[in-house]
Amino acid sequence: MCIEEAGRDVVFIVALILGLVVCVGVWVALFKLTFDDRDGFFECVMYCFKPDLWSWIQGDGLEDFWCTLKLNSWLAVGFAAGAGTFLGVVSLFG
């Protein structure tokens, strides 16, 4: 293994760690704004695992839709921020 390959490995590991930190940081920053509290979060998780047809039969179809949208958007924004950080660090320094 030459020095250049070792440098690329270090950049990859640093970029991965920074991407994970940014991803989790965005999730923490947006948690209160998106869900208000833990109960709101777990309600959205519950609706994501409940079949949509069952929610519509119970009369919770729109609530299911919005909770699923909130949870998926929250996850996607965090993943996008982390992936953007990772790709930015790798492209600049790798």
N, C-alpha and C positions, 0 to 999 in steps of 0.2 A: 504494500500500500504506500503510495507516494504522498508527499505533503499536500499536494493539490487535492487529492481525493479525500484526505482527512479534513481539509478545510471545508470541502463541500458537505461532508457529514456533519460537521459542527454547525454550519449555517442551517442545514436541514433541521437539526435538533432544536436549535434556538428558534427557528421560524415556527416549528411545531408547538413549542412551549408558549411562545408569544401568541400564536393563533388560539390556543386553548384558553389562555388568560383573557384575551379580548372577548372570546365567545362567552365565557362564564361572566365576565364583567358586564357585558351588554345584557345578558339575562338578568343579572342582579339589578342593574339600573332600571330595566323596564318592568320588573316584576310588579312593583307597587302600582305603577301606572296602568298596567294591563289588567291585573287581577284583583286589586285592592287588598286582598289578604289571602292566607293559606286556604280558607274555605272556598273562595272563588276559584283558586287554582285547582283544587281537588274536584270541584264541581265540573270544571271544564275537562279534566281528565276522565271523570265518570261519563260525561256525555260523549267523549271520543270513543270509549269502549262499548257504549250502548248502541245497538243497531238503530239506524235512522228510522226504519219502519216502526219499531217499537216506540220511539219518541213521538212520532206523528200520531200513533194510535192513542198514546197517553195525553196528547195535546201539548207536548213540549217541543214540537218540531222546530220552531223558530229559535227557541232558546238553545236547542242542540246545535243548530246551524251557527249561531253567533259564538257559542262557547268553543266549538271546533275551530272556527275561523280565528278566534283570539289565540288559542293555544298553538295552532299551526303557524300563524304569523309570528308569534313570539319566538318559537323555535327557529323559524326560517331566518329571521333578522339576526339572531345570535350566530347561527351557522354561517350566514353570509359575511358577517363582520369578521369572524374567525378565519374563514377561508380567504377573504380579501387580505387580511393581515399576513397570513401564511404566504400567499402568492406574491404579495408585495415584497416581503423580506427576501424570499427566494429569488425573485427577479432582480432585486437591487443588489444583493450581496452574493448570490449563488452563481 
